[in-house]
């Protein structure tokens, strides 16, 4: 559904005309990504099938991968698959690493029904999920398009995704985090 080029993981391909060697550069979404070996093997296999007998797949960790590298086509495909694509980091006011703010895992919980008084006081003091999402533009639901959505958990099925829910259609969805 999504290519490594769509994700911005395929950082480049170089062909040495003199020696016929093809070098493909991969920048994984994070250095500990467990899919790196499979991605490298797939790139190697596809380049060999395209007629290149000598292939080298190398990792490039600098500059690090960023969600800004996801192409417009990649963002469209993520949305069509029911995964909310990340906003460009410029849209969230970031100019470098996005800080991770730890706090309550549920948002929008009122003081009368929500967590303990200390957790509510912490959220009211500007720490945690409420302060992180208050100034951010709304995340549209990839299923119905409504912007009345909420983050349920900062941690989804993989380290690069978070679990969200649409208040309109009530469906949960995953969202790729901005990095």
C-alpha positions in Angstrom: 0.0 0.0 0.0 2.9 2.3 0.7 6.4 2.3 -0.8 9.7 3.1 1.0 9.9 6.1 -1.4 6.4 7.3 -0.2 7.6 7.2 3.4 10.9 8.9 2.6 12.8 5.9 3.9 14.5 5.4 0.5 17.0 8.2 0.8 18.6 7.7 -2.6 20.0 5.3 -5.2 23.4 5.7 -6.8 24.6 3.8 -9.9 28.3 3.4 -10.4 28.4 3.2 -14.2 32.0 2.0 -14.3 31.5 -0.9 -12.0 27.8 -1.5 -12.4 27.3 -1.4 -8.7 24.0 0.0 -7.4 23.9 1.5 -3.9 20.6 2.1 -2.2 20.5 4.3 0.9 17.8 3.8 3.5 17.0 6.1 6.4 14.8 4.2 8.8 12.1 5.9 10.7 14.1 5.3 13.8 17.5 3.6 14.4 15.9 0.7 16.3 13.3 -0.1 13.7 12.8 -3.9 13.6 11.8 -3.7 9.9 15.2 -2.5 8.6 16.5 -5.9 7.7 13.3 -6.8 5.7 13.3 -3.4 4.0 16.9 -3.8 3.0 16.3 -7.4 1.7 13.3 -6.2 -0.3 15.2 -3.3 -1.9 18.1 -5.7 -2.8 15.7 -8.3 -4.2 13.8 -5.7 -6.4 17.0 -4.1 -7.7 18.4 -7.5 -8.7 15.1 -8.4 -10.4 15.4 -5.1 -12.3 18.7 -6.4 -13.8 21.4 -5.0 -11.4 23.7 -7.9 -10.5 25.6 -6.1 -7.7 23.6 -4.3 -5.1 24.6 -2.7 -1.9 22.0 -1.5 0.6 23.3 1.0 3.2 21.8 2.8 6.1 22.0 6.6 6.4 21.2 7.8 9.9 22.4 11.4 9.3 20.3 13.4 8.6 17.7 11.5 10.6 14.4 10.6 9.1 11.5 13.0 9.7 7.8 12.8 9.0 8.4 15.7 6.7 10.0 13.2 4.3 6.7 11.5 3.7 5.5 12.5 0.2 2.1 13.9 -0.6 1.3 10.6 -2.3 2.4 8.8 0.9 0.2 11.0 3.0 -2.8 10.3 0.7 -2.2 6.6 0.8 -2.0 6.6 4.7 -5.2 8.4 4.9 -6.9 6.1 2.4 -5.8 3.1 4.6 -7.4 4.7 7.6 -4.2 6.0 9.2 -4.1 9.7 9.9 -0.9 11.1 8.3 1.3 13.4 10.4 1.2 17.1 9.9 4.3 18.7 8.5 6.4 19.7 11.5 6.1 23.3 10.3 2.4 23.0 11.0 3.0 22.1 14.7 5.6 24.8 15.2 8.6 22.5 15.4 12.0 23.3 14.1 14.0 20.2 15.1 13.1 17.3 17.4 9.6 17.2 18.6 9.6 17.2 22.4 7.9 14.3 24.1 5.7 15.5 26.9 4.6 12.8 29.3 1.2 13.1 31.0 -2.2 11.5 31.1 -2.9 9.0 28.4 -6.5 10.1 28.0 -7.5 13.6 26.9 -10.7 15.5 27.4 -11.5 13.9 30.8 -13.4 16.3 33.1 -12.3 16.8 36.7 -15.6 15.3 38.0 -15.2 12.0 36.1 -11.5 11.9 35.4 -8.3 10.9 37.0 -7.2 11.7 40.5 -7.1 15.4 41.7 -3.3 15.5 41.3 -3.4 14.3 37.7 -6.2 16.9 37.0 -4.1 19.6 38.7 -1.1 18.6 36.6 -3.1 18.8 33.4 -4.5 22.2 34.4 -1.0 23.4 35.1 -0.1 23.0 31.5 1.6 19.6 31.7 0.6 16.5 29.7 -1.7 15.8 26.9 -4.0 18.8 27.3 -1.2 21.3 26.8 0.2 19.4 23.9 -3.0 19.3 22.0 -4.6 22.6 23.0 -2.6 24.7 20.5 -2.3 22.0 17.8 -4.5 22.1 14.7 -7.3 19.4 14.8 -6.5 16.0 13.5 -9.1 15.0 10.9 -10.5 11.5 11.1 -9.2 9.5 8.1 -12.5 7.5 8.0 -15.2 10.3 8.0 -13.1 13.5 7.8 -14.6 15.1 11.0 -12.1 17.1 13.1 -13.7 16.2 16.5 -11.0 13.7 17.4 -9.1 12.8 20.5 -5.9 11.1 21.3 -6.6 7.9 23.4 -3.0 6.8 23.8 0.3 8.3 22.7 1.5 4.8 22.0 0.0 2.8 19.2 0.8 -0.5 17.5 4.3 0.8 16.7 6.5 3.4 18.3 5.8 5.9 15.5 2.0 5.8 15.8 -0.6 6.9 18.4 -4.1 5.7 19.0 -6.9 8.2 18.3 -10.7 8.1 18.2 -13.2 10.2 16.2 -16.0 11.6 18.3 -18.3 11.8 15.3 -18.2 8.3 13.9 -16.8 6.8 17.1 -14.2 4.8 15.2 -10.6 4.4 16.5 -7.7 5.1 14.2 -4.0 5.2 14.3 -2.0 8.4 13.6 1.6 8.7 12.6 3.4 11.0 15.1 5.3 14.0 13.9 9.0 13.4 14.3 
